[in-house]
Amino acid sequence: MRAVIRTQGKQFTVNEGDVLFVDRYCGSSAGDEISIGEVLLLEGEKDTKIGTPLVADAKVTVKVLENKRAKKVTIFKKKRRKGYQRKRGHRQELSVIRVEKIIG
């Protein structure tokens, strides 16, 4: 079974057992189970359910494997011949999740 889910403003196509990197879930720690109710599409072997906008009574259960930070992204701004330079950095907080169950 395959599903299209929406979590934290982004859409993902998932199968059972898939591992995803998503923005960190607030208050979650490794080993937590999270239920995602925003299922946009369910595709089974015989039929496909398309939500308008969500599929009723469908959910995807995921398990948080770890919380970590992504590699650093460097932001550098410069205006030539003006003496203006700014260097900033950012590391995005991520959760690594595994899709346990697709219910629909």
C-alpha positions as CSV (number, residue, x, y, z in Angstrom):
1,M,0.0,0.0,0.0
2,R,1.2,3.5,-0.9
3,A,0.1,6.8,0.4
4,V,0.6,10.5,-0.1
5,I,0.8,12.4,3.2
6,R,1.1,16.0,4.2
7,T,3.1,16.8,7.2
8,Q,4.6,20.2,8.3
9,G,3.5,21.8,5.0
10,K,5.3,19.3,2.8
11,Q,3.9,16.3,0.8
12,F,5.6,12.9,0.8
13,T,4.8,9.7,-1.1
14,V,5.4,6.8,1.3
15,N,5.3,3.0,1.5
16,E,5.5,1.0,4.7
17,G,9.1,0.8,5.9
18,D,10.3,4.0,4.2
19,V,12.7,6.3,6.1
20,L,12.2,10.0,5.7
21,F,14.0,13.2,6.8
22,V,11.4,15.8,7.9
23,D,11.4,19.0,9.9
24,R,11.6,18.2,13.6
25,Y,8.4,17.3,15.4
26,C,8.2,19.5,18.5
27,G,8.5,17.6,21.8
28,S,9.4,14.3,20.1
29,S,12.2,12.0,21.0
30,A,13.7,8.8,19.6
31,G,11.2,5.9,19.8
32,D,8.0,8.0,19.8
33,E,5.2,7.0,17.6
34,I,3.3,9.7,15.8
35,S,0.0,9.4,13.9
36,I,-0.3,11.5,10.7
37,G,-4.0,12.1,9.8
38,E,-3.4,14.3,6.7
39,V,-3.6,11.5,4.0
40,L,-4.2,12.9,0.5
41,L,-4.2,9.7,-1.4
42,L,-4.2,5.9,-0.7
43,E,-3.3,3.4,-3.3
44,G,-3.8,-0.3,-2.8
45,E,-3.4,-3.3,-5.1
46,K,-7.0,-3.1,-6.3
47,D,-8.3,0.4,-5.7
48,T,-7.2,4.0,-5.2
49,K,-8.8,6.5,-2.8
50,I,-8.3,10.2,-3.6
51,G,-9.2,12.7,-0.9
52,T,-11.1,15.9,-1.3
53,P,-8.8,17.2,0.2
54,L,-8.2,14.4,2.7
55,V,-9.1,10.7,2.7
56,A,-11.6,10.0,5.5
57,D,-10.6,7.6,8.3
58,A,-7.1,7.2,6.9
59,K,-3.9,7.7,8.9
60,V,-0.2,6.8,8.7
61,T,1.7,5.8,11.8
62,V,5.4,6.7,11.9
63,K,8.2,6.1,14.4
64,V,10.8,8.7,15.2
65,L,14.2,7.0,14.8
66,E,16.3,10.1,15.9
67,N,16.4,13.8,16.0
68,K,19.4,15.5,14.5
69,R,20.6,18.6,12.7
70,A,21.4,18.9,9.0
71,K,24.6,20.1,7.5
72,K,25.3,23.8,7.9
73,V,24.1,26.1,5.1
74,T,26.2,29.2,4.7
75,I,24.5,32.5,3.7
76,F,26.9,35.1,2.3
77,K,25.7,38.5,1.1
78,K,27.9,41.0,-0.6
79,K,27.6,44.3,-2.5
80,R,30.6,44.9,-4.6
81,R,32.6,48.1,-4.2
82,K,30.5,49.1,-1.1
83,G,32.3,47.3,1.7
84,Y,29.2,45.4,2.6
85,Q,29.6,41.7,3.5
86,R,27.5,39.5,5.8
87,K,28.1,35.9,6.6
88,R,25.5,33.8,8.5
89,G,24.9,30.1,8.9
90,H,22.0,27.9,9.6
91,R,21.5,24.3,10.6
92,Q,18.0,22.8,10.2
93,E,16.5,20.7,12.9
94,L,15.4,17.3,11.5
95,S,13.6,14.2,12.6
96,V,14.4,10.9,10.9
97,I,11.2,8.8,10.8
98,R,10.2,5.4,9.6
99,V,6.7,4.6,8.2
100,E,5.3,1.8,10.4
101,K,1.7,1.4,9.2
102,I,-0.7,2.8,6.6
103,I,-4.3,2.5,7.7
104,G,-7.1,3.2,5.3
